[in-house]
Amino acid sequence: MNILVINAGSSSLKYQLYDMKTETAIATGRVERIGMDSSILTHEVAHQPEVREVSEILDHTTAVKKVLDMLTHRKFGVLRNISDIQAVGHRVVHGGESFSESVLVDAKVKLEIRRLFDLAPLHNPAHMMGIAAVEENLPHVPQAVVFDTAFHQSMPPTSYLYAIPTVLYRKHKIRRYGFHGTSHDYVSQRAAEYLGKPLEQLKLITCHIGNGASCTAILHGKSFDTSMGMTPLEGLMMGTRSGDLDPAVVPYTINKEELTLNEVNSMLNKHSGLIAISGVSSDMREIVEAMNDGNDNAKLAFDMYTYRIRKYIGAYIAAMDGADAIIFTAGVGENSDVLRKAVCERLTFFGVQLDEAKNAIRSPEPRKITTDDSAVSVLVVPTNEELLIARDTYRLVLTKLVGQGVETEG
Ligand code: AMP
């Protein structure tokens, strides 16, 4: 079965085509600048040069049509016909309290995703455009949606409620939802496989450290607490997001700087974090480079960033009364041995013993970077959210087909 995985943004659309027999991505690509001049389609197939096509792509329906044309292209394509795509899986950022697992798309599901627009005004409407665009181009192909928030629906109220009047939760569902759920879910499964133990017996702390960053306490396979909140702004310091701060900073800044609420919101989401403290960049590679060149602000940004990850790890060890393993993943977590060292070398109280030689090794495979006698293992596990979306889609479609009595060959 071939499954097309789509991550639709407001002006972009990323795709990966998976062959589920081998669970490999046979083609990947993205469409950028949808609705602007000179839209760009970039398409990649293993062992072949990247293809770039510039054209006018006015909407998501045209973007999906262009992707399908590319996938079946005589020279650059990987499929003979678009009927070789048996299902489509979408990433959807916010599933609110309505979705605690992935589901097949139907009228009710679409209505519910629309109802959640308020909670994710930048993301969910774009995902809906992606779903509608696939419906127009591939009307008979089943679609599934996989939510960033679903994995965290297992959190207890002690983790997800804010200590504010409960009427706000009852009326408006103001609470912690958490994000990056697909990634935390995927790497925890991989970590359990690597450790050779059932996930249900493990206490894990997963650190998804990329452009956006979040930590999750995973107790016996279920999300128990996570650092992002009602929106992805809460928690760790990030590339351009502030992470945790005293909410009183917002009205105070509005008064002192004569800013609007929207301006403060934009400041906290787009002009804070690493970029604000370092004055250099939101990219950890450039922060480390500037720090090595003696830039004090870059060093302060790095120290704040790693200190906050360590604080969350400490908090989650307390929350779960222990931890078997700490897992680093995503762009920074997978690639920056400097960051992992800075976080782990002050966790010795908990029995974390980093092996510096192992920490320096780069590999696309899960690996342990602590010594054999370390009381808590630290692992680096490359994330693969698209594969998990493809797997969930495959499982849902297969279950439906089996339910209909259709014979499948896998
Ligand atoms: P992601 O959001 O997971 O795609 O992560 C993207 C981020 O990973 C980039 O903005 C970089 O800051 C970071 N990154 C990628 N490679 C490295 C590296 N070798 N060292 C430090 N940070 C890196």
Residues whose N, C-alpha, C, O or C-beta is under 5 A from the ligand:
A	BS01	AMP	G210 N211 G212 S282 D283 M284 R285 A330 G331 V332 N335 S336
